[in-house]
Amino acid sequence: MRDALPLIGVTSDRSNEAPHHLHQVGEKYVKSIVDGVNGLPVIIPALPNEIDVEKLLDRLDGVMITGSYSMLEPHHYDGPALQPGTLIDPARDAMSMSLIKGAIARKMPVLCICRGFQELNVVYGGTLHQAVHNEAGMLDHRDDKSLTFAEQYAPTHDLELTEGGLLASFGLGQTVQVNSIHEQGIKDLGQGLLIEGRAPDGLIEAIRLDSDDQFCLALQFHPEYRVKENAFYTAIFSAFSQAVSAYQTSNK
Ligand SMILES: N[C@@H](CCC(=O)NCCCC(=O)O)C(=O)O
């Protein structure tokens, strides 16, 4: 049906609330699909061994790879062991990276946010700093848990956009302001990825796949937060929405 709303897969995390395992995603992600894409969000359980990703992608028009407080396991990028007790989510790791590979292979639009940004980089052979704030000359990009939710997700630092890039093409200036809720960050950029923006300390915070016919944009910050109240975030989701509509039309 050509006028059907697009179905957008949204990743979830597998958490242990003994004796249960829950598959959950933050409301702002699924709400941003409604508000920013005019689509229908479909929450994807982190069941990499049970779900046939290809059969799932056959039913979708786009994918959002969400953020999460858990850390990508370092064996995916030959990184050093994490601090004992660090929150990990192996099922989420496997599901996200499988979705990214599968979606890209069929040129399905992909929007990656925060942890999803880091996962995309690792899928393309990149590596991560595990604690950016411990690196010489780098800012502390973590959120201040003593602040309110709104304060934590308010814009906190500049993002210098790459001249001639997709984000710069939105016409909102060469420098915009974004929020920051992350401990890890890109160390080495993956192959075939282009830099779309950097934080004031030079940390890469926006990337996209170097392709003329594949929308794959990844952001270390959180444009899904109150997407309609921030012109830059709105423009990001509008670009995603346009790509999803084009994909939906060409695949029906
Ligand atoms: N755990 C990684 C990724 C950070 C991240 O995704 N933060 C957002 C968590 C809460 C939310 O979904 O808004 C890191 O710390 O770098």
The ligand as an ORCA input file, in Angstrom:
! r2SCAN-3c Opt
* xyz 0 1
  N      27.110      3.510     26.747
  C      27.782      4.254     25.703
  C      26.742      4.927     24.790
  C      26.062      6.076     25.496
  C      24.581      6.203     25.259
  O      23.993      5.587     24.383
  N      23.962      7.027     26.120
  C      22.549      7.202     26.161
  C      21.945      6.338     27.236
  C      20.559      6.782     27.667
  C      19.660      7.093     26.465
  O      19.292      6.154     25.744
  O      19.341      8.279     26.243
  C      28.722      5.301     26.265
  O      28.619      5.587     27.481
  O      29.527      5.854     25.496
*
